[in-house]
């Protein structure tokens, strides 16, 4: 196999079909302050290579609202440029440990969205059209404040494809403990210095959403517990970053633009990096499928807080610093991500058993003639789909395939030793189960799971 990789300014380039090993020395640490244009493209240059076991430190840009009002961004988010991990081959997995998450934004704005008709073709996240001059993905500039402040640089027309139907502006305390929604005058003051309040990275091109100055909710107090809504590996076919999951990805099926896919193609190529699972926070571990050589690890869409489901469709998008440690699991062929949450984030039924509980179990086993009590550990299988029912079936089927058992057995185990929890409405869930050590070893996952919970 031909190795045609080259390195230009620390970026891995070359046709991914022919990638074997980088021709430059892998780094122990990579600092990431570059972003995609909203498209996850397996043929685009990557940063790196990064050593197996190395560290990624990323300055992330806000997701959702800022990119949604920036027509030049073509995927609904602005995630970091992917990193090539040394030794990661198709059919492997990459273990990502979230070492730290720090919010750097001072304030943000968010709310429910309303798409603006005649300002997009097929999908307002993907194919934006200026209603004035008709230009696709027009460059824009923010002039003034309010929901008409994003103007086409060609004709000066208000060209944002989304408006906020009910929204708020939230300020954060300096220690990052709480946020408070502010009134109209404070929202306008923040809007007049948007980039400074949102601390958007210098290489980010998004229009800051605080420019809209929404203030429908005033004086609402919320606890901060930051997490990343996007964390994963690059799909094996180019797709918009916010659509890298089974729910939003369904918008690509038969779509009238260049990212159109069939349902089978979506299922094959997606890596479900857009999870919006609030348990993907500091201390958690995410195990991701590798569908292109090097994996292409990316991160973004940091949120200051979110309840299960993200039921408003959007939450508090913020800039921040993320530190990740990544390592390769050879020959662990996953269909989608696995999350190993912090113990306190596990369902009560899935938390590791105490010594006392194990002692009682041995007594019960002796009394009722059970030869051996399973030694088990928890893990959460991510499932995605067009709705929550389909996503749940996807998670159960992935677990059954991975551990070579029937879906019925997975259902039983999830019922008595775990739970089905909503990541994002309409279609991201986790099926959390306690799995026997023997099956975890067979699936080559035991070391990663034991390290998290032993």
Residue pairs with C-beta under 8 A, 6 or more apart in sequence:
1 18
1 20
2 18
3 18
3 19
3 20
3 21
3 23
4 14
4 15
4 18
5 12
5 13
5 14
5 19
5 20
5 21
5 22
5 23
6 13
6 14
6 23
7 13
7 22
7 23
7 24
8 45
10 30
10 47
10 48
11 45
11 46
11 47
11 48
11 81
12 19
12 22
12 45
12 46
12 47
12 48
12 49
12 84
12 294
13 45
13 46
15 43
16 42
16 43
16 292
16 293
16 294
19 292
19 293
19 294
20 293
21 86
22 48
22 49
22 84
22 86
24 49
26 48
26 49
26 50
26 51
26 52
26 54
26 86
27 48
27 49
27 50
27 51
27 54
28 51
28 54
28 55
29 50
29 54
29 55
29 56
29 57
30 47
30 48
30 50
30 54
30 55
30 56
30 57
30 83
31 57
31 58
31 59
32 47
32 56
32 57
32 58
32 59
32 80
32 81
32 83
32 299
33 58
33 59
33 201
33 202
33 203
34 47
34 80
34 81
34 203
35 61
35 78
35 79
35 80
35 81
35 201
35 203
35 204
35 205
35 300
36 44
36 75
36 78
36 79
36 80
36 81
36 82
36 241
36 298
37 72
37 73
37 74
37 75
38 67
38 73
38 74
38 75
38 76
38 77
38 78
38 240
38 241
38 242
39 74
39 75
39 238
39 239
39 240
39 241
39 259
40 75
40 79
40 82
40 234
40 235
40 238
40 239
40 240
40 241
40 244
40 273
40 296
40 298
41 234
41 238
42 234
42 235
42 236
42 237
42 238
42 291
42 292
42 296
43 238
44 82
45 81
46 81
46 82
46 83
46 84
46 234
46 294
46 296
47 81
47 82
47 83
47 84
48 83
48 84
48 85
48 86
48 294
49 84
49 85
49 86
49 294
50 56
50 83
50 84
50 85
50 86
50 297
50 326
51 86
52 85
52 86
52 87
52 88
52 326
52 327
52 328
53 325
53 326
53 327
54 85
54 86
54 325
54 326
55 99
55 323
55 324
55 325
55 326
56 83
56 297
56 299
56 322
56 323
56 324
56 325
56 326
57 321
57 322
57 323
57 324
58 80
58 299
58 321
58 322
58 323
58 324
59 104
59 201
59 319
59 320
59 321
60 79
60 80
60 201
60 228
60 299
60 300
60 301
60 302
60 319
60 320
60 321
60 322
61 78
61 200
61 201
61 204
61 206
61 300
61 319
62 78
62 105
62 108
62 198
62 200
62 206
62 208
62 209
62 301
62 302
62 317
62 318
62 319
63 76
63 77
63 78
63 79
63 229
63 230
63 242
63 300
63 301
63 302
63 303
63 317
64 76
64 77
64 110
64 229
64 242
64 301
64 314
64 315
64 317
65 109
65 110
65 113
65 162
65 164
65 209
65 314
65 317
66 78
66 198
66 200
66 204
66 206
66 207
66 208
66 209
66 317
67 73
67 75
67 76
67 77
67 78
67 206
68 76
68 113
68 124
68 125
68 160
68 161
68 162
68 209
69 150
69 160
69 161
69 162
69 206
69 207
69 209
69 212
70 78
70 140
70 150
70 205
70 206
70 207
71 128
71 130
71 137
71 138
71 139
71 140
71 159
71 160
71 161
72 137
72 138
72 139
72 140
72 205
73 205
73 206
74 126
74 127
74 137
74 240
75 125
75 126
75 239
75 240
75 241
75 242
75 243
76 125
76 126
76 240
76 241
76 242
76 243
76 248
77 230
77 241
77 242
77 274
77 300
77 301
78 204
78 205
78 206
78 300
79 230
79 241
79 298
79 299
79 300
79 301
80 298
80 299
80 300
81 298
82 233
82 234
82 295
82 296
82 297
82 298
83 294
83 295
83 296
83 297
83 298
83 326
84 293
84 294
84 295
84 296
85 94
85 294
85 295
85 297
85 326
85 328
86 294
86 328
87 328
87 330
88 94
88 290
88 293
88 294
88 295
88 328
89 290
89 293
89 330
90 236
90 290
90 291
90 292
90 293
91 290
91 331
91 333
92 290
92 295
92 328
92 329
92 330
92 331
92 332
92 333
93 287
93 288
93 289
93 290
93 328
93 329
93 332
93 333
93 334
94 233
94 287
94 288
94 290
94 295
94 297
94 326
94 327
94 328
94 329
95 285
95 286
95 287
95 326
95 327
95 328
95 329
95 448
96 231
96 285
96 286
96 287
96 288
96 297
96 324
96 325
96 326
97 285
97 324
97 325
97 326
98 228
98 231
98 280
98 281
98 282
98 283
98 284
98 285
98 286
98 322
98 323
98 324
99 282
99 323
99 324
99 325
100 282
100 321
100 322
100 323
101 226
101 227
101 228
101 281
101 282
101 302
101 320
101 321
101 322
102 176
102 226
102 320
102 321
102 322
103 172
103 176
103 224
103 226
103 302
103 304
103 318
103 319
103 320
104 199
104 318
104 319
104 320
104 321
105 172
105 197
105 198
105 199
105 304
105 318
105 319
105 320
106 171
106 172
106 196
106 197
106 198
106 199
107 169
107 170
107 171
107 172
107 182
107 190
107 197
107 198
107 210
108 169
108 170
108 197
108 198
108 209
108 210
108 304
108 316
108 317
108 318
109 164
109 167
109 168
109 169
109 170
109 187
109 190
109 209
109 210
109 212
109 213
109 214
110 164
110 167
110 168
110 170
110 209
110 214
110 312
110 314
110 315
110 316
110 317
111 164
111 165
111 166
111 167
111 168
111 214
111 216
111 312
111 314
112 164
112 165
112 166
112 167
112 312
112 313
112 314
113 162
113 163
113 164
113 165
113 313
113 314
114 162
114 163
114 164
114 165
115 124
115 161
115 162
116 124
116 131
116 160
116 161
116 162
116 163
118 129
118 131
119 128
119 129
119 130
119 131
119 159
119 160
119 161
120 126
120 127
120 128
120 129
120 161
121 127
121 129
121 136
121 256
121 257
122 255
122 256
122 257
123 240
123 251
123 255
123 257
124 161
124 162
125 161
125 240
125 242
125 243
125 248
125 251
126 240
126 243
126 251
126 255
126 257
126 259
127 136
127 137
127 256
127 257
128 136
128 137
128 138
128 159
128 161
129 135
129 136
130 136
130 138
130 152
130 154
130 155
130 157
130 159
131 157
131 158
131 159
132 152
132 154
132 155
132 156
132 157
132 159
133 152
133 154
133 155
133 157
135 152
135 154
135 155
138 152
138 153
138 154
138 159
139 152
139 153
139 154
140 150
140 151
140 152
140 153
140 159
140 160
140 207
141 150
141 151
141 153
142 149
142 150
142 151
142 194
142 207
142 208
142 211
143 149
143 151
145 188
145 191
145 192
145 211
145 212
145 213
146 191
146 211
146 212
146 213
147 160
147 163
147 164
147 212
147 214
148 158
149 158
149 211
149 212
150 158
150 159
150 160
150 207
150 211
151 157
151 158
151 159
152 159
164 212
164 214
166 214
166 216
166 217
167 212
167 214
167 215
167 216
167 217
168 181
168 214
168 215
168 216
168 217
168 218
168 220
169 181
169 182
169 186
169 187
169 190
169 191
169 210
169 213
169 214
169 215
170 179
170 180
170 181
170 182
170 220
170 222
170 304
170 316
171 179
171 180
171 182
171 186
171 190
172 178
172 179
172 224
172 304
172 318
173 179
176 224
176 226
177 223
177 224
178 221
178 222
178 223
178 224
179 221
179 222
179 224
179 304
179 305
179 316
180 219
180 220
180 221
180 222
181 215
181 217
181 218
181 219
181 220
181 222
182 190
182 215
182 218
183 215
183 218
183 219
184 213
184 215
184 218
186 215
187 210
187 213
187 214
187 215
188 213
190 197
190 210
190 213
191 210
191 211
191 212
191 213
194 208
194 209
194 210
194 211
195 208
197 208
197 210
198 208
198 209
198 210
198 318
198 319
199 319
200 206
200 208
200 319
201 319
204 319
209 317
222 304
222 305
222 316
223 305
224 304
224 305
225 278
225 281
225 305
226 281
226 282
226 302
226 303
226 304
226 305
226 318
226 320
227 277
227 278
227 279
227 280
227 281
227 302
227 303
227 306
228 280
228 281
228 299
228 300
228 301
228 302
228 303
228 322
229 274
229 275
229 276
229 277
229 280
229 300
229 301
229 302
229 303
230 241
230 244
230 273
230 274
230 275
230 298
230 299
230 300
230 301
231 273
231 275
231 280
231 286
231 288
231 298
231 299
231 324
232 244
232 271
232 272
232 273
232 274
232 275
232 286
232 288
232 297
232 298
232 337
233 271
233 273
233 288
233 289
233 290
233 291
233 292
233 295
233 296
233 297
233 298
234 271
234 291
234 292
234 295
234 296
234 298
235 244
235 269
235 270
235 271
235 273
235 291
235 292
236 268
236 269
236 291
236 292
237 261
237 265
237 268
237 269
238 259
239 249
239 252
239 259
239 261
239 269
239 270
240 252
240 259
241 273
241 274
241 298
241 300
242 248
242 274
243 249
243 251
243 252
243 259
243 274
244 270
244 271
244 272
244 273
244 274
245 270
245 272
245 273
245 274
245 275
245 384
245 424
245 427
245 428
246 266
246 267
246 270
246 272
246 383
246 384
246 385
246 386
246 390
246 391
246 394
246 427
246 428
247 384
247 385
247 386
247 387
247 391
247 424
247 426
247 427
247 428
248 274
249 261
249 266
249 270
249 384
250 263
250 266
250 385
250 386
250 427
252 259
252 260
252 261
252 266
253 260
253 261
253 262
253 263
253 266
254 260
254 262
255 261
261 269
269 291
270 336
270 384
271 288
271 289
271 291
271 336
271 337
272 336
272 337
272 382
272 384
272 428
273 288
273 298
273 337
274 301
275 337
275 339
275 382
275 384
275 423
275 424
275 428
276 301
276 303
276 306
276 310
276 423
276 424
276 428
277 339
277 382
277 423
277 424
277 428
277 430
278 303
278 305
278 306
278 307
278 308
278 423
279 339
279 341
279 342
279 345
279 380
279 430
280 286
280 339
281 342
281 345
283 342
284 339
284 340
284 341
284 342
284 345
285 339
285 340
285 448
285 452
286 337
286 338
286 339
286 340
287 329
287 332
287 334
287 337
287 338
287 339
287 340
287 445
287 448
288 295
288 297
288 334
288 337
289 333
289 334
289 335
289 336
289 337
290 328
295 328
297 324
297 326
299 322
299 324
301 317
302 317
302 318
302 319
302 320
302 322
303 315
303 316
303 317
303 318
304 315
304 316
304 318
305 315
305 316
306 315
306 316
308 421
308 422
308 423
309 422
309 423
309 424
309 425
310 423
310 424
310 425
311 425
329 444
329 445
329 448
330 444
331 444
332 443
332 444
332 445
334 398
334 402
335 398
335 401
335 402
336 381
336 382
336 383
336 384
336 394
336 398
337 382
338 379
338 380
338 381
338 382
338 445
339 379
339 380
339 382
339 430
340 378
340 379
340 380
340 448
340 449
340 452
340 453
341 380
341 432
343 351
343 352
343 453
346 378
346 432
347 418
347 419
347 421
347 432
349 416
349 417
349 418
349 419
350 378
350 417
350 418
350 419
350 432
350 433
350 434
351 378
352 377
352 378
352 453
352 454
353 361
353 376
358 373
361 373
362 373
364 370
365 371
365 372
365 373
374 434
374 436
374 437
375 436
375 437
376 417
376 434
376 435
376 436
376 437
377 434
377 435
377 437
377 440
377 446
377 449
377 450
377 453
377 454
378 417
378 418
378 432
378 433
378 434
378 435
378 449
378 453
379 432
379 433
379 435
379 440
379 445
379 449
380 421
380 430
380 431
380 432
381 395
381 396
381 398
381 399
381 402
381 430
381 431
381 432
381 433
382 395
382 398
382 423
382 428
382 429
382 430
383 391
383 392
383 393
383 394
383 395
383 396
383 397
383 398
383 428
383 429
383 430
383 431
384 391
384 394
384 427
384 428
384 429
385 391
385 392
385 393
385 394
385 427
386 426
386 427
387 426
387 427
388 422
388 425
388 426
388 427
388 429
390 427
391 427
391 428
391 429
392 420
392 429
392 431
395 420
395 429
395 430
395 431
396 407
396 410
396 411
396 414
396 431
397 407
399 405
399 410
399 414
399 431
399 433
400 406
400 407
400 409
400 410
402 443
403 410
403 435
403 439
403 442
403 443
404 439
404 442
405 439
410 431
410 433
413 433
413 434
413 435
414 420
414 431
414 432
414 433
417 433
417 434
418 431
418 432
418 433
418 434
419 432
420 429
420 430
420 431
420 432
421 429
421 430
421 432
422 428
422 429
423 429
423 430
435 449
437 446
440 446
440 449
440 450
